[in-house]
């Protein structure tokens, strides 16, 4: 039970952090929880599709990293976000895209972590490494996806299509690069993956600030502050 708790805790903690970072109008918790659960549920179709691609295209590093892993996983998350959340009335400021995309990404990452804990000889040490790398990686890919979804939502139609494409392509590129490093660098992989993750965190935090800076609710908050 303690190992399973350790497997679940990173995803829930990261989602809580991103949820509480919403400066202006927090999303309904039930909506965020719904996306988290959908992230858990998409694991099964993802596994089926990945198995089919593996049988069809074979076991090659680039195919695995950018198509079988990053391509399939990020497409499924993007597909659910677009059809469930993108046109929802609760998606009313750019930062909302980050919250919802992170929720579905961390739902997926949490079940993936639980399955690892059940079927592999997981220790607290390995789960800590997974919390710092794949789980936080999924959160960061979600931040990138959500940032560009938020830009698309509130942009003019011509640009919105470009931003929608970016909301899928950029997470795939980053996720694929992460996986490619992990499967091709046999020794001293920490020298490559740690700078990559640090850069992702720096960019991700910057994207969060940019999303907040475009919130239509920031003017309401400032007016209230002036009145006080």
N, CA, C and O of each residue as an XYZ file, in Angstrom:
912
protein
N       0.827     -1.215      0.000
C       0.000      0.000      0.000
C       0.861      1.265      0.000
O       0.548      2.239     -0.684
N       1.952      1.239      0.776
C       2.820      2.414      0.841
C       3.482      2.688     -0.511
O       3.673      3.844     -0.888
N       3.838      1.606     -1.250
C       4.446      1.775     -2.561
C       3.436      2.373     -3.537
O       3.783      3.238     -4.342
N       2.179      1.909     -3.466
C       1.144      2.461     -4.344
C       0.873      3.930     -4.026
O       0.651      4.742     -4.924
N       0.894      4.258     -2.739
C       0.725      5.661     -2.348
C       1.844      6.511     -2.920
O       1.610      7.615     -3.412
N       3.066      5.988     -2.852
C       4.217      6.708     -3.417
C       4.105      6.840     -4.928
O       4.614      7.799     -5.508
N       3.435      5.875     -5.576
C       3.258      5.926     -7.026
C       2.212      6.968     -7.425
O       2.328      7.595     -8.477
N       1.198      7.149     -6.587
C       0.110      8.086     -6.893
C       0.466      9.516     -6.500
O       0.061     10.466     -7.171
N       1.214      9.669     -5.429
C       1.456     10.992     -4.840
C       2.073     12.013     -5.792
O       1.628     13.161     -5.786
N       3.080     11.667     -6.618
C       3.688     12.696     -7.468
C       2.702     13.354     -8.437
O       2.691     14.576     -8.584
N       1.878     12.539     -9.096
C       0.924     13.091    -10.053
C      -0.095     13.988     -9.390
O      -0.402     15.067     -9.898
N      -0.625     13.549     -8.251
C      -1.621     14.348     -7.529
C      -0.988     15.631     -7.007
O      -1.606     16.694     -7.055
N       0.244     15.535     -6.506
C       0.929     16.713     -5.964
C       1.204     17.747     -7.049
O       0.989     18.941     -6.840
N       1.678     17.293     -8.203
C       1.959     18.226     -9.297
C       0.681     18.885     -9.804
O       0.672     20.079    -10.104
N      -0.392     18.111     -9.900
C      -1.656     18.684    -10.356
C      -2.176     19.704     -9.344
O      -2.687     20.757     -9.726
N      -2.045     19.394     -8.062
C      -2.460     20.335     -7.020
C      -1.669     21.630     -7.115
O      -2.231     22.719     -6.991
N      -0.367     21.511     -7.335
C       0.486     22.694     -7.490
C       0.021     23.558     -8.664
O      -0.126     24.772     -8.522
N      -0.209     22.935     -9.820
C      -0.624     23.688    -11.005
C      -2.015     24.290    -10.817
O      -2.287     25.395    -11.287
N      -2.892     23.565    -10.131
C      -4.244     24.070     -9.869
C      -4.189     25.301     -8.965
O      -4.881     26.289     -9.211
N      -3.365     25.239     -7.920
C      -3.285     26.347     -6.971
C      -2.539     27.552     -7.545
O      -2.630     28.651     -6.997
N      -1.808     27.360     -8.636
C      -1.109     28.466     -9.279
C      -2.045     29.342    -10.108
O      -1.636     30.398    -10.590
N      -3.287     28.918    -10.276
C      -4.259     29.725    -11.014
C      -4.538     31.000    -10.210
O      -5.103     30.934     -9.118
N      -4.148     32.139    -10.742
C      -4.192     33.383     -9.981
C      -5.574     34.027     -9.923
O      -5.876     34.737     -8.964
N      -6.413     33.797    -10.920
C      -7.593     34.630    -11.068
C      -8.911     33.897    -10.846
O      -9.710     34.321    -10.012
N      -9.153     32.833    -11.554
C     -10.441     32.129    -11.408
C     -10.188     30.632    -11.497
O     -10.049     30.078    -12.587
N     -10.129     29.983    -10.337
C      -9.826     28.555    -10.292
C     -10.926     27.754    -10.979
O     -12.104     28.106    -10.913
N     -10.521     26.675    -11.637
C     -11.474     25.812    -12.328
C     -12.254     24.962    -11.328
O     -11.748     24.661    -10.247
N     -13.492     24.568    -11.680
C     -14.240     23.664    -10.799
C     -13.456     22.373    -10.580
O     -12.964     21.765    -11.531
N     -13.347     21.969     -9.342
C     -12.548     20.786     -9.026
C     -13.086     19.555     -9.742
O     -12.314     18.694    -10.165
N     -14.432     19.466     -9.884
C     -14.993     18.285    -10.537
C     -14.577     18.206    -12.008
O     -14.451     17.111    -12.557
N     -14.362     19.363    -12.648
C     -13.927     19.359    -14.046
C     -12.463     18.900    -14.159
O     -12.102     18.145    -15.061
N     -11.644     19.371    -13.233
C     -10.242     18.961    -13.221
C     -10.137     17.467    -12.915
O      -9.356     16.752    -13.544
N     -10.928     17.002    -11.946
C     -10.929     15.578    -11.603
C     -11.412     14.741    -12.785
O     -10.905     13.645    -13.027
N     -12.383     15.258    -13.511
C     -12.899     14.542    -14.686
C     -11.795     14.336    -15.719
O     -11.665     13.250    -16.285
N     -11.007     15.369    -15.961
C      -9.924     15.241    -16.931
C      -8.836     14.300    -16.429
O      -8.230     13.572    -17.215
N      -8.590     14.314    -15.138
C      -7.611     13.391    -14.555
C      -8.061     11.951    -14.769
O      -7.265     11.094    -15.151
N      -9.349     11.692    -14.519
C      -9.887     10.339    -14.705
C      -9.839      9.938    -16.182
O      -9.527      8.792    -16.503
N     -10.145     10.872    -17.075
C     -10.045     10.570    -18.508
C      -8.609     10.228    -18.896
O      -8.377      9.382    -19.760
N      -7.646     10.889    -18.252
C      -6.253     10.552    -18.483
C      -5.933      9.129    -18.066
O      -5.144      8.443    -18.716
N      -6.549      8.690    -16.980
C      -6.390      7.297    -16.543
C      -7.022      6.341    -17.558
O      -6.446      5.302    -17.883
N      -8.190      6.693    -18.048
C      -8.943      5.799    -18.938
C      -8.307      5.645    -20.318
O      -8.462      4.603    -20.955
N      -7.592      6.674    -20.788
C      -7.017      6.569    -22.131
C      -5.795      5.650    -22.166
O      -5.271      5.354    -23.240
N      -5.342      5.202    -21.001
C      -4.183      4.311    -20.966
C      -4.450      3.043    -21.777
O      -3.579      2.595    -22.523
N      -5.643      2.460    -21.641
C      -5.942      1.190    -22.323
C      -5.917      1.336    -23.848
O      -5.202      0.579    -24.505
N      -6.675      2.287    -24.446
C      -6.578      2.419    -25.910
C      -5.170      2.780    -26.378
O      -4.747      2.351    -27.452
N      -4.450      3.553    -25.592
C      -3.071      3.894    -25.964
C      -2.217      2.633    -26.037
O      -1.451      2.452    -26.984
N      -2.346      1.773    -25.049
C      -1.555      0.538    -25.029
C      -1.882     -0.351    -26.227
O      -0.992     -0.972    -26.806
N      -3.155     -0.408    -26.594
C      -3.575     -1.223    -27.741
C      -2.983     -0.663    -29.035
O      -2.436     -1.406    -29.849
N      -3.096      0.650    -29.214
C      -2.559      1.276    -30.431
C      -1.042      1.126    -30.492
O      -0.482      0.843    -31.551
N      -0.385      1.316    -29.362
C       1.073      1.188    -29.334
C       1.518     -0.230    -29.698
O       2.515     -0.419    -30.395
N       0.778     -1.205    -29.224
C       1.117     -2.587    -29.559
C       0.959     -2.835    -31.057
O       1.780     -3.509    -31.678
N      -0.113     -2.276    -31.625
C      -0.332     -2.423    -33.064
C       0.779     -1.779    -33.878
O       1.240     -2.350    -34.867
N       1.210     -0.589    -33.465
C       2.298      0.098    -34.172
C       3.599     -0.687    -34.051
O       4.372     -0.779    -35.004
N       3.829     -1.248    -32.875
C       5.049     -2.039    -32.679
C       5.081     -3.250    -33.598
O       6.121     -3.575    -34.171
N       3.940     -3.915    -33.737
C       3.867     -5.081    -34.622
C       3.985     -4.674    -36.088
O       4.513     -5.428    -36.905
N       3.498     -3.494    -36.414
C       3.485     -3.032    -37.804
C       4.838     -2.461    -38.239
O       5.358     -2.817    -39.296
N       5.400     -1.572    -37.413
C       6.613     -0.867    -37.805
C       7.897     -1.433    -37.193
O       8.998     -1.046    -37.586
N       7.756     -2.327    -36.254
C       8.948     -2.909    -35.640
C       9.439     -2.102    -34.456
O       8.842     -1.093    -34.080
N      10.532     -2.559    -33.879
C      11.056     -1.979    -32.643
C      12.299     -1.141    -32.940
O      13.418     -1.591    -32.691
N      12.119      0.058    -33.464
C      13.222      0.951    -33.771
C      13.175      2.147    -32.830
O      12.095      2.588    -32.437
N      14.335      2.668    -32.472
C      14.397      3.731    -31.474
C      13.591      4.968    -31.866
O      12.816      5.479    -31.058
N      13.764      5.454    -33.092
C      13.041      6.652    -33.518
C      11.539      6.407    -33.606
O      10.737      7.259    -33.224
N      11.171      5.235    -34.115
C       9.745      4.885    -34.191
C       9.149      4.833    -32.794
O       8.069      5.369    -32.548
N       9.859      4.184    -31.883
C       9.359      4.092    -30.508
C       9.223      5.471    -29.881
O       8.180      5.802    -29.317
N      10.295      6.289    -29.982
C      10.321      7.565    -29.279
C       9.283      8.554    -29.804
O       8.543      9.147    -29.020
N       9.223      8.736    -31.124
C       8.423      9.819    -31.683
C       7.045      9.403    -32.199
O       6.164     10.248    -32.359
N       6.856      8.118    -32.458
C       5.558      7.667    -32.974
C       4.827      6.804    -31.950
O       3.739      7.148    -31.489
N       5.440      5.686    -31.606
C       4.763      4.735    -30.715
C       4.501      5.328    -29.335
O       3.415      5.151    -28.784
N       5.470      6.022    -28.778
C       5.308      6.586    -27.438
C       4.750      8.002    -27.498
O       3.588      8.224    -27.158
N       5.567      8.962    -27.926
C       5.145     10.366    -27.899
C       3.956     10.646    -28.812
O       3.006     11.316    -28.407
N       4.003     10.138    -30.037
C       2.943     10.432    -30.997
C       1.588      9.943    -30.538
O       0.615     10.697    -30.548
N       1.517      8.682    -30.136
C       0.234      8.095    -29.732
C      -0.267      8.722    -28.434
O      -1.434      9.103    -28.340
N       0.596      8.829    -27.446
C       0.167      9.339    -26.146
C      -0.290     10.790    -26.220
O      -1.345     11.139    -25.690
N       0.498     11.632    -26.872
C       0.124     13.048    -26.945
C      -1.092     13.266    -27.840
O      -1.892     14.165    -27.580
N      -1.245     12.456    -28.890
C      -2.431     12.605    -29.735
C      -3.700     12.251    -28.959
O      -4.702     12.960    -29.053
N      -3.661     11.167    -28.202
C      -4.854     10.769    -27.455
C      -5.233     11.824    -26.428
O      -6.411     12.137    -26.255
N      -4.236     12.370    -25.750
C      -4.509     13.422    -24.767
C      -5.074     14.663    -25.472
O      -6.057     15.255    -25.026
N      -4.431     15.040    -26.579
C      -4.885     16.212    -27.331
C      -6.301     16.004    -27.852
O      -7.124     16.916    -27.777
N      -6.594     14.833    -28.373
C      -7.903     14.518    -28.934
C      -9.000     14.666    -27.871
O     -10.041     15.271    -28.129
N      -8.761     14.112    -26.683
C      -9.746     14.202    -25.601
C      -9.914     15.652    -25.164
O     -11.038     16.116    -24.976
N      -8.816     16.362    -25.004
C      -8.898     17.770    -24.600
C      -9.709     18.585    -25.600
O     -10.581     19.365    -25.214
N      -9.423     18.404    -26.867
C     -10.102     19.195    -27.893
C     -11.606     18.920    -27.901
O     -12.404     19.850    -28.022
N     -11.992     17.667    -27.774
C     -13.406     17.309    -27.898
C     -14.191     17.455    -26.593
O     -15.417     17.565    -26.623
N     -13.515     17.456    -25.470
C     -14.227     17.541    -24.191
C     -14.147     18.937    -23.581
O     -15.133     19.418    -23.022
N     -13.000     19.591    -23.675
C     -12.759     20.815    -22.926
C     -12.666     22.068    -23.795
O     -13.092     23.144    -23.376
N     -12.123     21.938    -24.984
C     -11.771     23.127    -25.769
C     -12.941     24.092    -25.948
O     -12.749     25.304    -25.854
N     -14.126     23.593    -26.198
C     -15.295     24.452    -26.406
C     -16.192     24.555    -25.174
O     -17.305     25.074    -25.257
N     -15.715     24.070    -24.044
C     -16.497     24.113    -22.811
C     -16.515     25.535    -22.246
O     -15.533     26.268    -22.367
N     -17.624     25.916    -21.636
C     -17.755     27.271    -21.080
C     -16.779     27.532    -19.935
O     -16.427     28.683    -19.678
N     -16.339     26.481    -19.245
C     -15.396     26.675    -18.142
C     -13.992     27.015    -18.631
O     -13.167     27.508    -17.861
N     -13.720     26.759    -19.893
C     -12.429     27.125    -20.479
C     -12.535     28.589    -20.889
O     -12.804     28.901    -22.049
N     -12.318     29.497    -19.912
C     -12.586     30.911    -20.167
C     -11.378     31.815    -19.951
O     -11.526     33.036    -19.921
N     -10.194     31.245    -19.800
C      -8.966     32.029    -19.763
C      -7.804     31.128    -20.193
O      -7.903     29.909    -20.058
N      -6.715     31.691    -20.704
C      -5.633     30.873    -21.256
C      -5.042     29.863    -20.281
O      -4.697     28.754    -20.688
N      -4.916     30.221    -18.996
C      -4.301     29.299    -18.041
C      -5.130     28.028    -17.851
O      -4.595     26.997    -17.444
N      -6.425     28.095    -18.141
C      -7.277     26.910    -18.006
C      -6.766     25.765    -18.879
O      -6.840     24.599    -18.492
N      -6.250     26.106    -20.052
C      -5.706     25.071    -20.923
C      -4.592     24.306    -20.245
O      -4.495     23.087    -20.390
N      -3.744     25.014    -19.500
C      -2.650     24.361    -18.787
C      -3.177     23.437    -17.704
O      -2.689     22.316    -17.555
N      -4.167     23.891    -16.945
C      -4.725     23.059    -15.869
C      -5.333     21.783    -16.424
O      -5.064     20.695    -15.913
N      -6.145     21.901    -17.459
C      -6.833     20.725    -17.995
C      -5.877     19.779    -18.725
O      -6.006     18.560    -18.618
N      -4.923     20.339    -19.463
C      -3.954     19.492    -20.157
C      -3.054     18.771    -19.159
O      -2.728     17.599    -19.345
N      -2.653     19.471    -18.103
C      -1.845     18.829    -17.065
C      -2.653     17.751    -16.351
O      -2.107     16.710    -15.986
N      -3.949     17.990    -16.149
C      -4.789     17.009    -15.464
C      -4.851     15.696    -16.240
O      -4.676     14.626    -15.658
N      -5.099     15.768    -17.547
C      -5.190     14.529    -18.321
C      -3.814     13.871    -18.448
O      -3.710     12.645    -18.435
N      -2.767     14.674    -18.570
C      -1.417     14.130    -18.668
C      -1.012     13.423    -17.376
O      -0.405     12.352    -17.409
N      -1.349     14.025    -16.251
C      -0.966     13.443    -14.967
C      -1.861     12.263    -14.596
O      -1.433     11.375    -13.859
N      -3.100     12.241    -15.098
C      -3.920     11.042    -14.922
C      -3.276      9.855    -15.609
O      -3.181      8.766    -15.044
N      -2.828     10.084    -16.853
C      -2.121      9.040    -17.600
C      -0.845      8.626    -16.871
O      -0.591      7.436    -16.682
N      -0.039      9.615    -16.460
C       1.244      9.322    -15.818
C       1.058      8.595    -14.494
O       1.875      7.751    -14.127
N      -0.018      8.918    -13.772
C      -0.250      8.284    -12.476
C      -0.574      6.805    -12.632
O      -0.026      5.975    -11.907
N      -1.461      6.459    -13.573
C      -1.753      5.038    -13.777
C      -0.516      4.309    -14.298
O      -0.257      3.174    -13.901
N       0.242      4.942    -15.174
C       1.483      4.358    -15.678
C       2.435      4.066    -14.517
O       3.097      3.028    -14.494
N       2.499      4.991    -13.556
C       3.359      4.811    -12.389
C       2.852      3.688    -11.495
O       3.641      2.907    -10.964
N       1.536      3.609    -11.329
C       0.948      2.544    -10.511
C       1.222      1.179    -11.138
O       1.593      0.237    -10.437
N       1.043      1.071    -12.440
C       1.320     -0.192    -13.129
C       2.792     -0.578    -12.997
O       3.124     -1.754    -12.845
N       3.662      0.416    -13.055
C       5.093      0.146    -12.866
C       5.341     -0.381    -11.462
O       6.108     -1.327    -11.279
N       4.696      0.225    -10.467
C       4.886     -0.194     -9.080
C       4.369     -1.614     -8.845
O       4.916     -2.351     -8.025
N       3.310     -1.994     -9.572
C       2.713     -3.315     -9.380
C       3.526     -4.397    -10.079
O       3.782     -5.458     -9.510
N       3.929     -4.123    -11.314
C       4.526     -5.175    -12.138
C       6.053     -5.144    -12.191
O       6.661     -6.039    -12.777
N       6.675     -4.145    -11.596
C       8.136     -4.094    -11.557
C       8.586     -4.078    -10.098
O       7.809     -3.723     -9.212
N       9.826     -4.458     -9.848
C      10.330     -4.432     -8.472
C      10.612     -2.994     -8.030
O      11.765     -2.597     -7.863
N       9.546     -2.230     -7.847
C       9.679     -0.802     -7.535
C      10.094     -0.594     -6.085
O       9.597     -1.260     -5.177
N      11.009      0.336     -5.891
C      11.404      0.777     -4.556
C      11.112      2.262     -4.450
O      10.766      2.907     -5.440
N      11.250      2.799     -3.257
C      11.017      4.230     -3.106
C      12.028      5.036     -3.924
O      11.726      6.127     -4.409
N      13.231      4.480     -4.067
C      14.250      5.155     -4.868
C      13.859      5.242     -6.327
O      13.972      6.302     -6.942
N      13.394      4.121     -6.890
C      13.001      4.139     -8.307
C      11.755      4.995     -8.518
O      11.630      5.674     -9.537
N      10.837      4.964     -7.558
C       9.636      5.791     -7.679
C       9.975      7.274     -7.552
O       9.319      8.117     -8.165
N      10.998      7.594     -6.756
C      11.434      8.987     -6.657
C      12.002      9.457     -7.991
O      11.710     10.564     -8.444
N      12.819      8.607     -8.616
C      13.375      8.951     -9.929
C      12.253      9.122    -10.942
O      12.288     10.043    -11.758
N      11.257      8.242    -10.896
C      10.126      8.351    -11.823
C       9.327      9.626    -11.560
O       8.810     10.235    -12.496
N       9.220     10.034    -10.296
C       8.513     11.277     -9.978
C       9.232     12.478    -10.569
O       8.597     13.410    -11.061
N      10.568     12.455    -10.519
C      11.353     13.576    -11.018
C      11.476     13.582    -12.539
O      11.697     14.633    -13.142
N      11.333     12.407    -13.161
C      11.539     12.328    -14.611
C      10.239     12.076    -15.376
O       9.647     13.043    -15.855
N       9.752     10.817    -15.523
C       8.574     10.642    -16.386
C       7.303     11.333    -15.905
O       6.551     11.870    -16.718
N       7.047     11.326    -14.582
C       5.799     11.949    -14.113
C       5.846     13.461    -14.309
O       4.908     14.051    -14.846
N       6.944     14.092    -13.870
C       7.050     15.536    -14.083
C       7.179     15.860    -15.570
O       6.753     16.923    -16.019
N       7.776     14.927    -16.337
C       7.841     15.121    -17.783
C       6.455     15.215    -18.395
O       6.198     16.102    -19.209
N       5.555     14.309    -18.012
C       4.182     14.359    -18.525
C       3.499     15.664    -18.112
O       2.748     16.247    -18.895
N       3.756     16.119    -16.891
C       3.178     17.394    -16.456
C       3.663     18.533    -17.349
O       2.879     19.401    -17.736
N       4.955     18.529    -17.674
C       5.529     19.589    -18.496
C       5.046     19.516    -19.936
O       4.813     20.549    -20.563
N       4.893     18.301    -20.470
C       4.324     18.174    -21.816
C       2.886     18.705    -21.807
O       2.434     19.329    -22.767
N       2.179     18.445    -20.703
C       0.820     18.964    -20.567
C       0.783     20.478    -20.496
O      -0.100     21.110    -21.076
N       1.746     21.067    -19.783
C       1.818     22.531    -19.714
C       1.997     23.122    -21.105
O       1.341     24.099    -21.466
N       2.898     22.513    -21.886
C       3.120     23.013    -23.248
C       1.871     22.868    -24.106
O       1.500     23.790    -24.832
N       1.225     21.711    -24.023
C      -0.002     21.497    -24.787
C      -1.072     22.497    -24.376
O      -1.726     23.108    -25.221
N      -1.240     22.657    -23.076
C      -2.276     23.548    -22.576
C      -2.020     25.006    -22.882
O      -2.955     25.767    -23.129
N      -0.758     25.401    -22.869
C      -0.419     26.797    -23.192
C      -0.857     27.138    -24.615
O      -1.488     28.169    -24.847
N      -0.519     26.262    -25.567
C      -0.873     26.547    -26.963
C      -2.361     26.362    -27.218
O      -2.924     27.033    -28.083
N      -3.015     25.456    -26.476
C      -4.471     25.353    -26.578
C      -5.129     26.641    -26.087
O      -6.099     27.125    -26.671
N      -4.572     27.187    -24.989
C      -5.097     28.447    -24.471
C      -4.921     29.587    -25.456
O      -5.806     30.433    -25.577
N      -3.801     29.630    -26.161
C      -3.589     30.658    -27.184
C      -4.569     30.467    -28.335
O      -5.130     31.435    -28.849
N      -4.772     29.214    -28.736
C      -5.696     28.932    -29.837
C      -7.123     29.328    -29.491
O      -7.849     29.862    -30.328
N      -7.514     29.063    -28.261
C      -8.887     29.322    -27.827
C      -9.259     30.798    -27.961
O     -10.396     31.127    -28.299
N      -8.304     31.678    -27.698
C      -8.622     33.108    -27.645
C      -7.971     33.911    -28.775
O      -7.879     35.136    -28.705
N      -7.522     33.208    -29.809
C      -6.928     33.879    -30.964
C      -7.948     33.979    -32.096
O      -8.977     33.304    -32.071
N      -7.664     34.815    -33.079
C      -8.503     34.862    -34.267
C      -8.390     33.536    -35.013
O      -7.418     32.799    -34.845
N      -9.395     33.239    -35.840
C      -9.511     31.904    -36.428
C      -8.270     31.470    -37.194
O      -7.836     30.327    -37.055
N      -7.695     32.348    -37.992
C      -6.537     31.967    -38.808
C      -5.374     31.526    -37.924
O      -4.732     30.511    -38.197
N      -5.105     32.283    -36.872
C      -4.005     31.934    -35.980
C      -4.359     30.769    -35.073
O      -3.480     30.018    -34.650
N      -5.641     30.616    -34.773
C      -6.026     29.538    -33.865
C      -5.674     28.172    -34.434
O      -5.312     27.265    -33.685
N      -5.776     28.013    -35.755
C      -5.406     26.745    -36.372
C      -3.905     26.472    -36.211
O      -3.495     25.335    -35.974
N      -3.101     27.518    -36.342
C      -1.658     27.360    -36.156
C      -1.336     26.982    -34.716
O      -0.493     26.119    -34.471
N      -2.006     27.624    -33.769
C      -1.759     27.329    -32.357
C      -2.251     25.929    -31.981
O      -1.631     25.247    -31.165
N      -3.365     25.509    -32.578
C      -3.842     24.147    -32.336
C      -2.827     23.121    -32.827
O      -2.562     22.125    -32.154
N      -2.262     23.375    -34.008
C      -1.226     22.475    -34.522
C      -0.026     22.457    -33.590
O       0.550     21.400    -33.331
N       0.353     23.633    -33.084
C       1.481     23.709    -32.159
C       1.188     22.970    -30.854
O       2.088     22.377    -30.259
N      -0.074     23.004    -30.409
C      -0.436     22.343    -29.152
C      -0.272     20.828    -29.223
O      -0.158     20.161    -28.195
N      -0.261     20.295    -30.429
C       0.002     18.867    -30.602
C       1.464     18.609    -30.952
O       2.094     17.715    -30.386
N       1.998     19.387    -31.878
C       3.342     19.116    -32.401
C       4.431     19.344    -31.358
O       5.363     18.545    -31.264
N       4.334     20.418    -30.572
C       5.396     20.737    -29.617
C       5.500     19.681    -28.516
O       6.611     19.238    -28.223
N       4.388     19.251    -27.885
C       4.511     18.170    -26.901
C       5.066     16.875    -27.495
O       5.836     16.173    -26.840
N       4.677     16.558    -28.732
C       5.213     15.347    -29.372
C       6.725     15.465    -29.548
O       7.459     14.516    -29.272
N       7.187     16.615    -30.000
C       8.620     16.823    -30.202
C       9.381     16.707    -28.878
O      10.415     16.042    -28.810
N       8.871     17.351    -27.834
C       9.551     17.316    -26.538
C       9.503     15.923    -25.913
O      10.509     15.424    -25.409
N       8.333     15.308    -25.953
C       8.165     13.954    -25.415
C       9.044     12.971    -26.185
O       9.707     12.126    -25.583
N       9.051     13.076    -27.503
C       9.861     12.190    -28.319
C      11.343     12.354    -28.035
O      12.086     11.373    -27.992
N      11.775     13.603    -27.840
C      13.182     13.855    -27.510
C      13.550     13.230    -26.174
O      14.616     12.630    -26.031
N      12.662     13.373    -25.196
C      12.886     12.752    -23.875
C      13.049     11.231    -24.028
O      14.002     10.644    -23.515
N      12.107     10.610    -24.738
C      12.171      9.154    -24.904
C      13.398      8.730    -25.705
O      14.021      7.712    -25.403
N      13.742      9.507    -26.721
C      14.902      9.173    -27.545
C      16.182      9.198    -26.714
O      17.046      8.335    -26.873
N      16.303     10.183    -25.833
C      17.468     10.225    -24.938
C      17.499      8.990    -24.050
O      18.549      8.373    -23.871
N      16.350      8.631    -23.496
C      16.300      7.518    -22.549
C      16.589      6.166    -23.193
O      17.126      5.273    -22.537
N      16.238      6.002    -24.475
C      16.442      4.691    -25.111
C      17.762      4.591    -25.863
O      18.212      3.485    -26.161
N      18.392      5.720    -26.176
C      19.623      5.652    -26.976
C      20.892      5.912    -26.171
O      21.959      5.408    -26.521
N      20.788      6.684    -25.110
C      21.983      6.970    -24.295
C      22.096      5.898    -23.226
O      21.373      5.929    -22.230
N      22.990      4.962    -23.426
C      23.094      3.799    -22.540
C      23.816      4.117    -21.245
O      23.446      3.603    -20.189
N      24.844      4.959    -21.308
C      25.600      5.320    -20.108
C      25.622      6.845    -19.978
O      25.527      7.571    -20.968
N      25.748      7.305    -18.749
C      25.805      8.748    -18.462
C      24.587      9.501    -18.985
O      24.679     10.676    -19.339
N      23.422      8.802    -19.031
C      22.229      9.447    -19.544
C      21.775     10.620    -18.674
O      21.085     11.520    -19.153
N      22.165     10.611    -17.390
C      21.774     11.701    -16.494
C      22.345     13.043    -16.957
O      21.741     14.090    -16.725
N      23.523     13.012    -17.620
C      24.138     14.244    -18.096
C      23.323     14.893    -19.214
O      23.480     16.083    -19.489
N      22.471     14.126    -19.845
C      21.642     14.645    -20.930
C      20.222     14.953    -20.451
O      19.654     15.989    -20.796
N      19.657     14.048    -19.655
C      18.249     14.195    -19.303
C      18.028     15.274    -18.241
O      17.000     15.952    -18.256
N      18.983     15.440    -17.320
C      18.794     16.457    -16.280
C      18.792     17.869    -16.855
O      17.891     18.640    -16.527
N      19.765     18.252    -17.706
C      19.663     19.588    -18.328
C      18.396     19.758    -19.163
O      17.806     20.838    -19.198
N      17.982     18.680    -19.837
C      16.759     18.740    -20.638
C      15.554     19.033    -19.744
O      14.717     19.869    -20.087
N      15.461     18.349    -18.597
C      14.333     18.559    -17.690
C      14.376     19.941    -17.053
O      13.337     20.580    -16.879
N      15.576     20.407    -16.703
C      15.694     21.752    -16.127
C      15.216     22.797    -17.140
O      14.491     23.729    -16.790
N      15.631     22.629    -18.389
C      15.192     23.560    -19.440
C      13.676     23.513    -19.604
O      13.031     24.548    -19.772
N      13.109     22.305    -19.555
C      11.655     22.178    -19.671
C      10.938     22.900    -18.531
O       9.929     23.568    -18.759
N      11.449     22.770    -17.311
C      10.834     23.446    -16.173
C      10.923     24.962    -16.323
O       9.957     25.672    -16.043
N      12.073     25.456    -16.761
C      12.227     26.903    -16.946
C      11.226     27.418    -17.979
O      10.547     28.419    -17.752
N      11.141     26.721    -19.116
C      10.209     27.139    -20.168
C       8.765     26.971    -19.703
O       7.921     27.824    -19.976
N       8.477     25.859    -18.992
C       7.124     25.604    -18.521
C       6.644     26.676    -17.554
O       5.511     27.143    -17.664
N       7.488     27.069    -16.614
C       7.111     28.126    -15.669
C       6.905     29.452    -16.390
O       6.026     30.237    -16.034
N       7.720     29.690    -17.399
C       7.560     30.901    -18.203
C       6.222     30.893    -18.948
O       5.541     31.916    -19.023
N       5.854     29.740    -19.493
C       4.574     29.634    -20.201
C       3.402     29.855    -19.250
O       2.393     30.443    -19.637
N       3.530     29.389    -18.016
C       2.473     29.612    -17.029
C       2.294     31.107    -16.763
O       1.167     31.597    -16.692
N       3.410     31.831    -16.617
C       3.329     33.276    -16.393
C       2.727     33.998    -17.603
O       1.931     34.925    -17.449
N       3.112     33.567    -18.798
C       2.569     34.182    -20.009
C       1.064     33.948    -20.119
O       0.314     34.846    -20.502
N       0.627     32.727    -19.778
C      -0.809     32.433    -19.813
C      -1.568     33.322    -18.834
O      -2.642     33.831    -19.154
N      -1.008     33.507    -17.639
C      -1.655     34.378    -16.656
C      -1.718     35.820    -17.155
O      -2.696     36.526    -16.909
N      -0.678     36.248    -17.850
C      -0.631     37.643    -18.311
C      -1.693     37.948    -19.356
O      -1.984     39.115    -19.622
N      -2.275     36.911    -19.952
C      -3.309     37.100    -20.972
C      -4.718     36.853    -20.431
O      -5.685     36.855    -21.192
N      -4.832     36.643    -19.138
C      -6.150     36.353    -18.571
C      -7.049     37.592    -18.615
O      -6.616     38.677    -18.227
N      -8.284     37.447    -19.077
C      -9.200     38.593    -19.064
C      -9.615     38.987    -17.654
O     -10.139     40.081    -17.444
N      -9.385     38.098    -16.680
C      -9.799     38.372    -15.302
C      -8.774     39.206    -14.538
O      -9.057     39.650    -13.425
N      -7.586     39.431    -15.111
C      -6.569     40.178    -14.390
C      -7.001     41.622    -14.186
O      -6.617     42.248    -13.197
N      -7.800     42.163    -15.113
C      -8.261     43.546    -14.981
C      -9.293     43.664    -13.862
O      -9.338     44.669    -13.152
N     -10.115     42.638    -13.711
C     -11.129     42.639    -12.652
C     -10.449     42.638    -11.295
O     -10.831     43.383    -10.392
N      -9.415     41.774    -11.159
C      -8.685     41.696     -9.891
C      -8.020     43.022     -9.574
O      -8.052     43.463     -8.425
N      -7.418     43.667    -10.563
C      -6.741     44.945    -10.340
C      -7.725     46.034     -9.936
O      -7.412     46.866     -9.085
N      -8.923     46.036    -10.543
C      -9.939     47.020    -10.177
C     -10.370     46.831     -8.734
O     -10.567     47.802     -8.003
N     -10.517     45.559     -8.321
C     -10.888     45.276     -6.932
C      -9.786     45.748     -5.976
O     -10.070     46.277     -4.902
N      -8.513     45.546     -6.386
C      -7.399     45.973     -5.537
C      -7.390     47.507     -5.381
O      -7.109     48.035     -4.305
N      -7.704     48.204     -6.489
C      -7.734     49.674     -6.430
C      -8.830     50.151     -5.497
O      -8.636     51.104     -4.742
N      -9.998     49.487     -5.544
C     -11.115     49.854     -4.680
C     -10.763     49.669     -3.212
O     -11.158     50.466     -2.362
N     -10.007     48.598     -2.922
C      -9.611     48.362     -1.534
C      -8.619     49.437     -1.065
O      -8.171     49.406      0.081
